[in-house]
Amino acid sequence: MSAIGAMLNIFIDPQEAVKGFDNKWAWVAPLVVASVIAGVIGWQMIPMTIQAMVHNPPNGMTSEQLQAALPRIKMFSSIGLIFAPISTGVMMAISAGLLAAACAVMDIRASFGKLFNLAAHCALINSVQGIAMFVSLRMKGDDLQSLKELVPHFGLDLFLSDSFNKQLAALIGYFSIFQIWYLVILALGLAFMTEIPKSKAFAAITPVWVLGLLMRIGTSFFGQ
């Protein structure tokens, strides 16, 4: 199967996609695509972030301080984009590592290489979420007034008020349509790849979503 075919199949037909995961270099194409998407979106997000900060400066910063800091903010934001492939690859490796640990505990035979290929391809769903996020923000245009608005809601947290408990909102919002899609494909891909029952595969991916959930709740303590 071609690299393009595997990347397309992972969205709707993971059983077909995993057939090419014996190739130890199958992760390269999705890593490149995910990194390019992350880099382009990140570059386009810089002026949106600046706009939101100008309208509503971060806590403890005056307008004058913000104006003085803007050149450095733009510079560091641009530099950070250079590391998009590294950060993307690290997240894929973490997911594969968690899967490998769960597989070892649950006596599921799967090499780290195949699990990394699976994690890399499933990460493309996160790229689709990033595109959806960017499109949503572009539609708002000049209406962006704060950094909080730079995180569109794709879960049930869409219906929660600003006064709602932040940690509980993070818990509810974590399971967005994209996150559920990602976890379902990840579990199905694991099941087809290792020929185990789907119920066991869904149990095996638990560490992946638990870590993501804890990170989401943790970051909520630092939000505005």
Beta strands, then each sheet from edge to edge (+ up, - down):
end
